[in-house]
């Protein structure tokens, strides 16, 4: 295969901006795709799958002094019943995403879809997204790899399990403030102008 010039960008598979300072992609990266990550100035890589990232990606993480948090290894459970991932994995992953000190942060799993998609879906639930919008985003990344169990897990995930860290990202703090204001306005509308 003919090699492309350096000015061609090789974006990692399933790559996207989740929120400011939070990115997602597959953990199986080629050397060309790894070059793209230099533009992100990463501080943390959050690995959600049991398998670690590719050898080239692991070497890149070490060489750049990026902090690697491998939750997939520490939070894996063999008997989860119907659940595709453990609640502890998602809870700990969300707390890591919501800790501004870890940003810029890249979330990866072996496919870039299953664990990562579930984590992002649960983040959207925590952000009070409409469930149809959450499923739409999940399926747009999952393509044919999506699983109903993942969607069901997102729907049933208890966001009250998540402990919000003291240093929340601005985007999350702002969204929470807006959502609270909206809830107060709805309450006032429904109860004849009574404010809470």
MIDREN-503262 format. One line per 10 residues: their letters; for each residue x, y, z of N, C-alpha, C, CB. Coordinates in nm, 2 decimals, padded with zeros to 4 digits, always signed. Glycine has a CB too. Layout:
a = X Y Z X Y Z X Y Z X Y Z; ...
This chain:
xxxxxxxxxx = +00.08 -00.12 +00.00 +00.00 +00.00 +00.00 +00.09 +00.12 +00.00 -00.10 +00.00 +00.12; +00.05 +00.22 -00.08 +00.13 +00.34 -00.09 +00.11 +00.43 +00.03 +00.09 +00.42 -00.22; +00.22 +00.48 +00.08 +00.21 +00.56 +00.20 +00.17 +00.71 +00.16 +00.35 +00.57 +00.27; +00.08 +00.76 +00.24 +00.03 +00.90 +00.22 +00.12 +01.00 +00.28 -00.11 +00.91 +00.27; +00.13 +01.12 +00.23 +00.21 +01.22 +00.29 +00.16 +01.26 +00.43 +00.21 +01.35 +00.20; +00.25 +01.32 +00.51 +00.22 +01.35 +00.65 +00.10 +01.45 +00.66 +00.34 +01.41 +00.71; +00.08 +01.53 +00.56 -00.03 +01.63 +00.58 -00.17 +01.56 +00.57 -00.02 +01.73 +00.47; -00.18 +01.43 +00.53 -00.31 +01.37 +00.53 -00.34 +01.33 +00.68 -00.31 +01.24 +00.44; -00.46 +01.35 +00.72 -00.49 +01.32 +00.86 -00.56 +01.18 +00.87 -00.59 +01.43 +00.92; -00.52 +01.10 +00.96 -00.58 +00.97 +00.98 -00.65 +00.97 +01.12 -00.47 +00.85 +00.98
xxxxxxxxxx = -00.78 +01.00 +01.11 -00.86 +01.01 +01.23 -00.89 +00.87 +01.29 -00.99 +01.09 +01.21; -00.87 +00.85 +01.42 -00.90 +00.72 +01.48 -01.04 +00.68 +01.45 -00.87 +00.72 +01.62; -01.06 +00.55 +01.45 -01.20 +00.49 +01.43 -01.29 +00.53 +01.55 -01.19 +00.34 +01.41; -01.41 +00.56 +01.52 -01.51 +00.60 +01.62 -01.47 +00.72 +01.70 -01.54 +00.48 +01.71; -01.39 +00.81 +01.64 -01.34 +00.93 +01.71 -01.45 +01.04 +01.71 -01.21 +00.98 +01.64; -01.47 +01.11 +01.82 -01.56 +01.22 +01.83 -01.53 +01.30 +01.95 -01.70 +01.17 +01.83; -01.57 +01.43 +01.95 -01.57 +01.51 +02.06 -01.70 +01.48 +02.14 -01.56 +01.67 +02.02; -01.69 +01.45 +02.27 -01.80 +01.42 +02.35 -01.85 +01.55 +02.41 -01.77 +01.32 +02.46; -01.76 +01.62 +02.47 -01.78 +01.75 +02.53 -01.65 +01.82 +02.53 -01.85 +01.75 +02.67; -01.64 +01.95 +02.56 -01.51 +02.02 +02.56 -01.42 +01.95 +02.66 -01.53 +02.17 +02.60
xxxxxxxxxx = -01.30 +01.91 +02.60 -01.20 +01.84 +02.68 -01.22 +01.69 +02.70 -01.20 +01.90 +02.81; -01.33 +01.63 +02.64 -01.35 +01.49 +02.65 -01.37 +01.43 +02.50 -01.48 +01.46 +02.74; -01.29 +01.33 +02.47 -01.30 +01.27 +02.34 -01.32 +01.12 +02.35 -01.17 +01.30 +02.26; -01.36 +01.06 +02.24 -01.38 +00.91 +02.24 -01.32 +00.85 +02.11 -01.53 +00.88 +02.26; -01.28 +00.73 +02.12 -01.24 +00.66 +02.00 -01.21 +00.51 +02.03 -01.11 +00.72 +01.93; -01.18 +00.43 +01.93 -01.14 +00.29 +01.95 -01.00 +00.29 +02.01 -01.14 +00.22 +01.81; -00.98 +00.19 +02.09 -00.84 +00.18 +02.15 -00.74 +00.10 +02.07 -00.86 +00.10 +02.28; -00.79 +00.06 +01.95 -00.70 -00.01 +01.85 -00.66 +00.09 +01.75 -00.77 -00.14 +01.79; -00.54 +00.15 +01.77 -00.50 +00.26 +01.68 -00.38 +00.23 +01.60 -00.48 +00.39 +01.76; -00.37 +00.27 +01.48 -00.25 +00.26 +01.40 -00.15 +00.37 +01.43 -00.28 +00.26 +01.25
xxxxxxxxxx = -00.03 +00.36 +01.39 +00.07 +00.47 +01.41 +00.02 +00.60 +01.35 +00.20 +00.43 +01.36; -00.04 +00.59 +01.23 -00.09 +00.71 +01.16 -00.20 +00.78 +01.24 -00.14 +00.68 +01.02; -00.29 +00.70 +01.30 -00.40 +00.75 +01.38 -00.35 +00.81 +01.51 -00.50 +00.64 +01.41; -00.24 +00.76 +01.57 -00.19 +00.81 +01.69 -00.13 +00.95 +01.67 -00.08 +00.71 +01.74; -00.08 +00.98 +01.55 -00.03 +01.11 +01.52 -00.13 +01.22 +01.54 +00.03 +01.12 +01.38; -00.26 +01.18 +01.51 -00.37 +01.27 +01.52 -00.39 +01.31 +01.66 -00.50 +01.21 +01.46; -00.36 +01.22 +01.76 -00.39 +01.25 +01.90 -00.30 +01.36 +01.95 -00.36 +01.13 +01.98; -00.19 +01.39 +01.89 -00.10 +01.50 +01.93 -00.17 +01.63 +01.93 +00.02 +01.51 +01.84; -00.27 +01.64 +01.84 -00.34 +01.77 +01.83 -00.43 +01.79 +01.96 -00.43 +01.78 +01.71; -00.46 +01.69 +02.03 -00.55 +01.70 +02.15 -00.48 +01.74 +02.28 -00.62 +01.56 +02.17
xxxxxxxxxx = -00.35 +01.72 +02.29 -00.27 +01.75 +02.41 -00.33 +01.68 +02.53 -00.27 +01.90 +02.43; -00.35 +01.55 +02.52 -00.41 +01.47 +02.62 -00.34 +01.47 +02.75 -00.43 +01.33 +02.57; -00.42 +01.46 +02.86 -00.37 +01.45 +02.99 -00.40 +01.31 +03.05 -00.43 +01.56 +03.09; -00.51 +01.25 +03.01 -00.56 +01.13 +03.06 -00.62 +01.04 +02.95 -00.66 +01.15 +03.17; -00.59 +00.91 +02.95 -00.66 +00.81 +02.87 -00.74 +00.72 +02.96 -00.56 +00.74 +02.77; -00.86 +00.71 +02.94 -00.95 +00.62 +03.02 -00.98 +00.50 +02.94 -01.08 +00.70 +03.07; -00.93 +00.38 +02.98 -00.95 +00.26 +02.91 -01.06 +00.18 +02.98 -00.82 +00.17 +02.91; -01.17 +00.15 +02.90 -01.29 +00.08 +02.96 -01.29 -00.07 +02.93 -01.41 +00.15 +02.90; -01.23 -00.12 +02.83 -01.23 -00.26 +02.80 -01.13 -00.34 +02.89 -01.21 -00.29 +02.65; -01.15 -00.47 +02.90 -01.05 -00.55 +02.97 -00.92 -00.55 +02.90 -01.11 -00.69 +02.99
xxxxxxxxxx = -00.93 -00.56 +02.77 -00.80 -00.56 +02.69 -00.74 -00.42 +02.70 -00.83 -00.60 +02.54; -00.61 -00.41 +02.70 -00.55 -00.28 +02.70 -00.54 -00.23 +02.56 -00.41 -00.29 +02.75; -00.50 -00.10 +02.54 -00.49 -00.05 +02.41 -00.38 -00.12 +02.33 -00.46 +00.10 +02.42; -00.37 -00.09 +02.20 -00.27 -00.15 +02.11 -00.13 -00.12 +02.16 -00.28 -00.10 +01.97; -00.03 -00.20 +02.13 +00.11 -00.17 +02.17 +00.16 -00.04 +02.13 +00.20 -00.28 +02.11; +00.13 +00.00 +02.01 +00.18 +00.14 +01.96 +00.11 +00.25 +02.04 +00.14 +00.16 +01.81; -00.02 +00.23 +02.07 -00.09 +00.33 +02.15 -00.03 +00.34 +02.30 -00.24 +00.31 +02.15; +00.00 +00.22 +02.35 +00.05 +00.21 +02.49 +00.19 +00.28 +02.49 +00.06 +00.07 +02.54; +00.27 +00.26 +02.39 +00.40 +00.32 +02.39 +00.39 +00.48 +02.37 +00.48 +00.27 +02.27; +00.29 +00.52 +02.30 +00.26 +00.66 +02.28 +00.22 +00.72 +02.41 +00.15 +00.68 +02.18
xxxxxxxxxx = +00.13 +00.66 +02.49 +00.09 +00.71 +02.62 +00.21 +00.73 +02.71 -00.02 +00.61 +02.68; +00.29 +00.63 +02.72 +00.41 +00.63 +02.80 +00.51 +00.74 +02.76 +00.49 +00.50 +02.80; +00.53 +00.75 +02.63 +00.63 +00.85 +02.58 +00.58 +00.99 +02.60 +00.65 +00.83 +02.43; +00.45 +01.02 +02.60 +00.40 +01.15 +02.62 +00.37 +01.18 +02.76 +00.27 +01.16 +02.54; +00.39 +01.09 +02.85 +00.36 +01.11 +02.99 +00.21 +01.13 +03.02 +00.43 +01.23 +03.04; +00.13 +01.06 +02.95 -00.02 +01.07 +02.96 -00.06 +00.97 +03.07 -00.09 +01.04 +02.83; -00.15 +01.01 +03.16 -00.20 +00.92 +03.27 -00.29 +00.82 +03.21 -00.26 +01.01 +03.38; -00.27 +00.70 +03.24 -00.36 +00.59 +03.19 -00.44 +00.53 +03.30 -00.28 +00.48 +03.11; -00.57 +00.54 +03.29 -00.66 +00.48 +03.39 -00.73 +00.36 +03.33 -00.77 +00.59 +03.45; -00.70 +00.24 +03.37 -00.75 +00.12 +03.30 -00.86 +00.06 +03.39 -00.64 +00.02 +03.28
xxxxxxxxxx = -00.98 +00.12 +03.38 -01.10 +00.08 +03.46 -01.15 -00.06 +03.42 -01.21 +00.18 +03.45; -01.13 -00.09 +03.29 -01.18 -00.22 +03.24 -01.11 -00.33 +03.31 -01.15 -00.23 +03.09; -00.99 -00.32 +03.35 -00.92 -00.42 +03.42 -00.96 -00.43 +03.56 -00.77 -00.40 +03.41; -00.98 -00.32 +03.63 -01.01 -00.32 +03.77 -01.16 -00.34 +03.80 -00.96 -00.19 +03.83; -01.24 -00.31 +03.71 -01.39 -00.31 +03.73 -01.46 -00.42 +03.65 -01.45 -00.18 +03.70; -01.38 -00.51 +03.59 -01.44 -00.62 +03.51 -01.50 -00.73 +03.61 -01.34 -00.69 +03.42; -01.62 -00.78 +03.57 -01.69 -00.88 +03.65 -01.73 -00.99 +03.55 -01.81 -00.82 +03.73; -01.71 -01.11 +03.59 -01.75 -01.22 +03.49 -01.90 -01.25 +03.49 -01.67 -01.35 +03.53; -01.97 -01.24 +03.60 -02.11 -01.27 +03.60 -02.20 -01.15 +03.62 -02.14 -01.38 +03.71; -02.24 -01.09 +03.51 -02.32 -00.97 +03.52 -02.47 -01.00 +03.48 -02.26 -00.86 +03.44
xxxxxxxxxx = -02.50 -01.12 +03.45 -02.63 -01.15 +03.40 -02.66 -01.09 +03.26 -02.74 -01.10 +03.50; -02.76 -01.01 +03.25 -02.80 -00.95 +03.12 -02.71 -00.82 +03.10 -02.94 -00.91 +03.12; -02.65 -00.77 +03.20 -02.58 -00.64 +03.19 -02.46 -00.65 +03.11 -02.55 -00.58 +03.33; -02.44 -00.56 +03.01 -02.32 -00.57 +02.92 -02.19 -00.52 +02.99 -02.34 -00.49 +02.80; -02.21 -00.43 +03.09 -02.10 -00.38 +03.17 -02.14 -00.37 +03.32 -02.05 -00.24 +03.11; -02.04 -00.35 +03.40 -02.08 -00.33 +03.55 -02.11 -00.19 +03.58 -01.96 -00.38 +03.64; -02.20 -00.17 +03.67 -02.24 -00.04 +03.71 -02.12 +00.04 +03.77 -02.35 -00.04 +03.82; -02.02 -00.03 +03.84 -01.91 +00.03 +03.89 -01.82 +00.09 +03.78 -01.83 -00.08 +03.98; -01.80 +00.02 +03.67 -01.72 +00.07 +03.56 -01.78 +00.20 +03.51 -01.72 -00.04 +03.44; -01.91 +00.20 +03.49 -01.97 +00.33 +03.44 -01.97 +00.44 +03.54 -02.12 +00.30 +03.40
xxxxxxxxxx = -02.00 +00.40 +03.67 -01.99 +00.50 +03.77 -01.85 +00.57 +03.78 -02.03 +00.44 +03.91; -01.75 +00.48 +03.79 -01.61 +00.53 +03.80 -01.57 +00.61 +03.68 -01.52 +00.42 +03.83; -01.62 +00.56 +03.56 -01.59 +00.63 +03.44 -01.65 +00.77 +03.43 -01.63 +00.55 +03.32; -01.77 +00.78 +03.47 -01.84 +00.91 +03.48 -01.77 +01.00 +03.57 -01.99 +00.89 +03.51; -01.73 +00.95 +03.69 -01.67 +01.04 +03.79 -01.53 +01.09 +03.73 -01.65 +00.96 +03.92; -01.47 +01.01 +03.65 -01.34 +01.05 +03.59 -01.37 +01.16 +03.49 -01.27 +00.93 +03.53; -01.47 +01.14 +03.40 -01.50 +01.24 +03.30 -01.54 +01.37 +03.36 -01.62 +01.18 +03.21; -01.61 +01.36 +03.47 -01.66 +01.48 +03.54 -01.56 +01.55 +03.63 -01.79 +01.45 +03.62; -01.44 +01.50 +03.64 -01.33 +01.56 +03.71 -01.25 +01.64 +03.62 -01.24 +01.45 +03.79; -01.26 +01.77 +03.62 -01.19 +01.86 +03.53 -01.04 +01.84 +03.53 -01.23 +02.00 +03.57
xxxxxxxxxx = -00.99 +01.79 +03.64 -00.84 +01.78 +03.65 -00.79 +01.67 +03.56 -00.80 +01.75 +03.79; -00.88 +01.58 +03.50 -00.83 +01.48 +03.41 -00.83 +01.52 +03.27 -00.92 +01.36 +03.43; -00.89 +01.64 +03.24 -00.90 +01.69 +03.10 -00.77 +01.75 +03.05 -01.02 +01.79 +03.09; -00.75 +01.75 +02.92 -00.82 +01.67 +02.81 -00.81 +01.52 +02.83 -00.77 +01.72 +02.67; -00.92 +01.45 +02.81 -00.93 +01.31 +02.84 -00.98 +01.24 +02.72 -01.03 +01.29 +02.96; -00.93 +01.12 +02.69 -00.97 +01.04 +02.58 -01.03 +00.91 +02.64 -00.86 +01.01 +02.48; -01.15 +00.87 +02.60 -01.22 +00.75 +02.65 -01.21 +00.65 +02.54 -01.37 +00.78 +02.69; -01.15 +00.53 +02.57 -01.14 +00.42 +02.47 -01.18 +00.29 +02.52 -00.99 +00.41 +02.42; -01.22 +00.20 +02.43 -01.24 +00.06 +02.45 -01.20 -00.01 +02.33 -01.40 +00.03 +02.49; -01.20 -00.14 +02.33 -01.15 -00.21 +02.21 -01.22 -00.18 +02.08 -01.15 -00.36 +02.24
xxxxxxxxxx = -01.35 -00.17 +02.09 -01.43 -00.14 +01.97 -01.46 +00.01 +01.95 -01.56 -00.21 +01.97; -01.45 +00.09 +02.06 -01.49 +00.23 +02.05 -01.64 +00.24 +02.06 -01.44 +00.29 +01.92; -01.71 +00.13 +02.07 -01.85 +00.13 +02.07 -01.92 +00.08 +02.20 -01.91 +00.05 +01.96; -01.89 -00.04 +02.24 -01.96 -00.10 +02.35 -01.95 -00.03 +02.48 -01.92 -00.24 +02.36; -01.84 -00.04 +02.54 -01.82 +00.02 +02.68 -01.82 +00.18 +02.66 -01.69 -00.02 +02.74; -01.75 +00.23 +02.56 -01.75 +00.37 +02.54 -01.89 +00.43 +02.51 -01.65 +00.41 +02.43; -01.96 +00.36 +02.42 -02.10 +00.41 +02.39 -02.19 +00.40 +02.51 -02.16 +00.32 +02.28; -02.17 +00.30 +02.59 -02.26 +00.29 +02.71 -02.22 +00.40 +02.81 -02.24 +00.15 +02.78; -02.09 +00.43 +02.83 -02.05 +00.53 +02.92 -02.10 +00.67 +02.87 -01.89 +00.54 +02.93; -02.08 +00.70 +02.74 -02.13 +00.83 +02.69 -02.28 +00.84 +02.70 -02.09 +00.84 +02.54
xxxxxxxxxx = -02.35 +00.73 +02.68 -02.50 +00.73 +02.69 -02.54 +00.76 +02.84 -02.56 +00.59 +02.65; -02.47 +00.70 +02.93 -02.50 +00.73 +03.07 -02.46 +00.87 +03.11 -02.43 +00.63 +03.17; -02.36 +00.93 +03.05 -02.32 +01.07 +03.07 -02.44 +01.16 +03.02 -02.19 +01.11 +02.99; -02.49 +01.12 +02.90 -02.60 +01.20 +02.84 -02.73 +01.19 +02.93 -02.64 +01.15 +02.70; -02.75 +01.08 +02.99 -02.86 +01.06 +03.09 -02.84 +01.15 +03.21 -02.87 +00.92 +03.14; -02.71 +01.16 +03.26 -02.68 +01.25 +03.37 -02.69 +01.40 +03.33 -02.53 +01.22 +03.41; -02.68 +01.42 +03.20 -02.70 +01.56 +03.14 -02.85 +01.59 +03.11 -02.61 +01.58 +03.02; -02.93 +01.49 +03.14 -03.08 +01.51 +03.13 -03.12 +01.51 +02.98 -03.12 +01.64 +03.19; -03.05 +01.44 +02.89 -03.09 +01.43 +02.75 -03.21 +01.34 +02.75 -02.97 +01.37 +02.67; -03.29 +01.37 +02.64 -03.41 +01.28 +02.61 -03.35 +01.15 +02.57 -03.49 +01.35 +02.49
xxxxxxxxxx = -03.42 +01.04 +02.62 -03.37 +00.90 +02.59 -03.36 +00.87 +02.44 -03.46 +00.80 +02.66; -03.45 +00.92 +02.36 -03.45 +00.90 +02.22 -03.32 +00.96 +02.16 -03.57 +00.96 +02.15; -03.28 +01.07 +02.21 -03.15 +01.14 +02.16 -03.03 +01.06 +02.20 -03.14 +01.28 +02.21; -03.04 +01.00 +02.32 -02.93 +00.92 +02.37 -02.91 +00.79 +02.28 -02.95 +00.88 +02.52; -03.02 +00.73 +02.26 -03.02 +00.61 +02.17 -02.97 +00.64 +02.03 -03.16 +00.54 +02.17; -03.02 +00.75 +01.98 -02.98 +00.80 +01.84 -02.83 +00.81 +01.84 -03.05 +00.93 +01.80; -02.77 +00.88 +01.94 -02.62 +00.90 +01.94 -02.55 +00.77 +01.95 -02.58 +01.00 +02.05; -02.60 +00.68 +02.04 -02.54 +00.55 +02.06 -02.54 +00.47 +01.93 -02.61 +00.47 +02.17; -02.65 +00.47 +01.86 -02.66 +00.39 +01.74 -02.58 +00.45 +01.62 -02.81 +00.38 +01.70; -02.57 +00.58 +01.62 -02.49 +00.64 +01.52 -02.34 +00.60 +01.52 -02.50 +00.80 +01.52
xxxxxxxxxx = -02.29 +00.57 +01.64 -02.16 +00.52 +01.66 -02.15 +00.37 +01.65 -02.10 +00.57 +01.79; -02.25 +00.31 +01.70 -02.25 +00.16 +01.70 -02.27 +00.10 +01.56 -02.36 +00.11 +01.79; -02.35 +00.16 +01.48 -02.37 +00.10 +01.35 -02.43 -00.04 +01.37 -02.25 +00.09 +01.26; -02.37 -00.14 +01.31 -02.42 -00.28 +01.32 -02.37 -00.35 +01.45 -02.38 -00.36 +01.20; -02.28 -00.28 +01.52 -02.23 -00.34 +01.64 -02.31 -00.31 +01.77 -02.08 -00.29 +01.66; -02.41 -00.23 +01.75 -02.50 -00.19 +01.87 -02.57 -00.31 +01.93 -02.59 -00.09 +01.83; -02.59 -00.30 +02.06 -02.67 -00.41 +02.13 -02.78 -00.35 +02.21 -02.57 -00.49 +02.22; -02.89 -00.42 +02.20 -03.01 -00.38 +02.28 -02.98 -00.37 +02.43 -03.13 -00.47 +02.25; -02.90 -00.47 +02.48 -02.86 -00.47 +02.62 -02.79 -00.35 +02.66 -02.78 -00.60 +02.65; -02.71 -00.29 +02.58 -02.64 -00.16 +02.61 -02.74 -00.05 +02.62 -02.54 -00.13 +02.49
xxxxxxxxxx = -02.84 -00.04 +02.53 -02.94 +00.06 +02.54 -03.03 +00.04 +02.67 -03.03 +00.06 +02.41; -03.06 -00.08 +02.70 -03.14 -00.11 +02.82 -03.06 -00.07 +02.94 -03.18 -00.25 +02.83; -02.93 -00.10 +02.94 -02.85 -00.06 +03.06 -02.85 +00.09 +03.08 -02.70 -00.11 +03.04; -02.83 +00.16 +02.97 -02.83 +00.31 +02.98 -02.97 +00.36 +03.03 -02.81 +00.37 +02.84; -03.08 +00.30 +02.98 -03.21 +00.34 +03.03 -03.23 +00.32 +03.18 -03.32 +00.27 +02.95; -03.18 +00.21 +03.23 -03.20 +00.17 +03.37 -03.09 +00.21 +03.46 -03.21 +00.02 +03.38; -02.98 +00.27 +03.41 -02.87 +00.31 +03.50 -02.92 +00.42 +03.59 -02.75 +00.36 +03.41; -02.88 +00.40 +03.72 -02.92 +00.50 +03.83 -02.81 +00.60 +03.84 -02.94 +00.42 +03.96; -02.84 +00.72 +03.79 -02.74 +00.83 +03.79 -02.71 +00.88 +03.93 -02.79 +00.95 +03.71; -02.80 +00.84 +04.03 -02.77 +00.88 +04.17 -02.65 +00.81 +04.23 -02.90 +00.85 +04.25
xxxxxxxxxx = -02.60 +00.70 +04.16 -02.49 +00.63 +04.20 -02.36 +00.72 +04.19 -02.47 +00.50 +04.13; -02.36 +00.82 +04.10 -02.25 +00.89 +04.06 -02.22 +01.00 +04.17 -02.26 +00.95 +03.92; -02.10 +01.01 +04.22 -02.06 +01.12 +04.31 -02.00 +01.23 +04.23 -01.97 +01.06 +04.43; -02.05 +01.34 +04.23 -01.99 +01.45 +04.15 -01.87 +01.50 +04.22 -02.10 +01.57 +04.13; -01.76 +01.51 +04.14 -01.63 +01.56 +04.20 -01.64 +01.71 +04.22 -01.51 +01.53 +04.10; -01.55 +01.76 +04.31 -01.56 +01.90 +04.34 -01.52 +01.99 +04.22 -01.46 +01.93 +04.46; -01.44 +01.95 +04.13 -01.40 +02.03 +04.02 -01.46 +01.99 +03.89 -01.24 +02.03 +04.00; -01.59 +02.03 +03.88 -01.67 +01.99 +03.76 -01.63 +02.07 +03.64 -01.82 +02.01 +03.79; -01.64 +02.02 +03.52 -01.61 +02.10 +03.40 -01.72 +02.20 +03.38 -01.61 +02.01 +03.27; -01.68 +02.32 +03.33 -01.77 +02.43 +03.31 -01.90 +02.39 +03.23 -01.70 +02.54 +03.24
xxxxxxxxxx = -01.88 +02.31 +03.13 -02.00 +02.27 +03.05 -02.10 +02.19 +03.13 -01.95 +02.18 +02.93; -02.05 +02.10 +03.22 -02.15 +02.03 +03.30 -02.21 +02.11 +03.41 -02.07 +01.91 +03.37; -02.14 +02.20 +03.47 -02.19 +02.29 +03.58 -02.30 +02.38 +03.51 -02.08 +02.37 +03.64; -02.27 +02.43 +03.40 -02.36 +02.52 +03.33 -02.49 +02.45 +03.29 -02.30 +02.58 +03.20; -02.48 +02.33 +03.24 -02.59 +02.25 +03.20 -02.68 +02.21 +03.32 -02.55 +02.12 +03.13; -02.62 +02.18 +03.43 -02.69 +02.15 +03.55 -02.77 +02.27 +03.60 -02.60 +02.10 +03.66; -02.71 +02.39 +03.60 -02.77 +02.51 +03.64 -02.89 +02.54 +03.55 -02.67 +02.63 +03.64; -02.87 +02.53 +03.42 -02.98 +02.55 +03.32 -03.10 +02.45 +03.35 -02.93 +02.54 +03.18; -03.06 +02.33 +03.37 -03.17 +02.23 +03.39 -03.25 +02.26 +03.52 -03.11 +02.09 +03.40; -03.18 +02.30 +03.62 -03.24 +02.33 +03.75 -03.34 +02.45 +03.73 -03.14 +02.36 +03.86
xxxxxxxxxx = -03.29 +02.55 +03.66 -03.38 +02.67 +03.63 -03.50 +02.63 +03.55 -03.30 +02.78 +03.55; -03.48 +02.54 +03.46 -03.60 +02.49 +03.38 -03.70 +02.42 +03.46 -03.55 +02.40 +03.26; -03.65 +02.33 +03.55 -03.74 +02.26 +03.64 -03.82 +02.35 +03.73 -03.65 +02.16 +03.73; -03.75 +02.46 +03.78 -03.82 +02.55 +03.87 -03.93 +02.63 +03.79 -03.72 +02.66 +03.93; -03.90 +02.66 +03.67 -04.00 +02.73 +03.58 -04.12 +02.64 +03.55 -03.94 +02.78 +03.45; -04.09 +02.52 +03.52 -04.20 +02.42 +03.50 -04.29 +02.40 +03.62 -04.14 +02.28 +03.46; -04.22 +02.39 +03.74 -04.29 +02.38 +03.87 -04.39 +02.50 +03.89 -04.20 +02.36 +03.98; -04.33 +02.62 +03.86 -04.41 +02.74 +03.88 -04.53 +02.74 +03.79 -04.32 +02.87 +03.86; -04.51 +02.70 +03.66 -04.62 +02.70 +03.56 -04.73 +02.60 +03.61 -04.56 +02.65 +03.43; -04.69 +02.49 +03.66 -04.79 +02.38 +03.70 -04.86 +02.42 +03.83 -04.72 +02.25 +03.71
xxxxxx = -04.80 +02.50 +03.91 -04.85 +02.53 +04.04 -04.89 +02.67 +04.06 -04.76 +02.48 +04.15; -04.93 +02.73 +03.95 -04.99 +02.87 +03.96 -04.89 +02.98 +04.00 -05.11 +02.87 +04.05; -04.77 +02.97 +03.96 -04.67 +03.08 +03.99 -04.59 +03.06 +04.12 -04.74 +03.20 +04.00; -04.62 +02.95 +04.19 -04.54 +02.92 +04.31 -04.40 +02.88 +04.28 -04.61 +02.80 +04.39; -04.30 +02.95 +04.34 -04.16 +02.93 +04.31 -04.10 +02.84 +04.42 -04.09 +03.06 +04.30; -04.00 +02.76 +04.37 -03.93 +02.68 +04.47 -03.79 +02.72 +04.47 -03.94 +02.53 +04.43
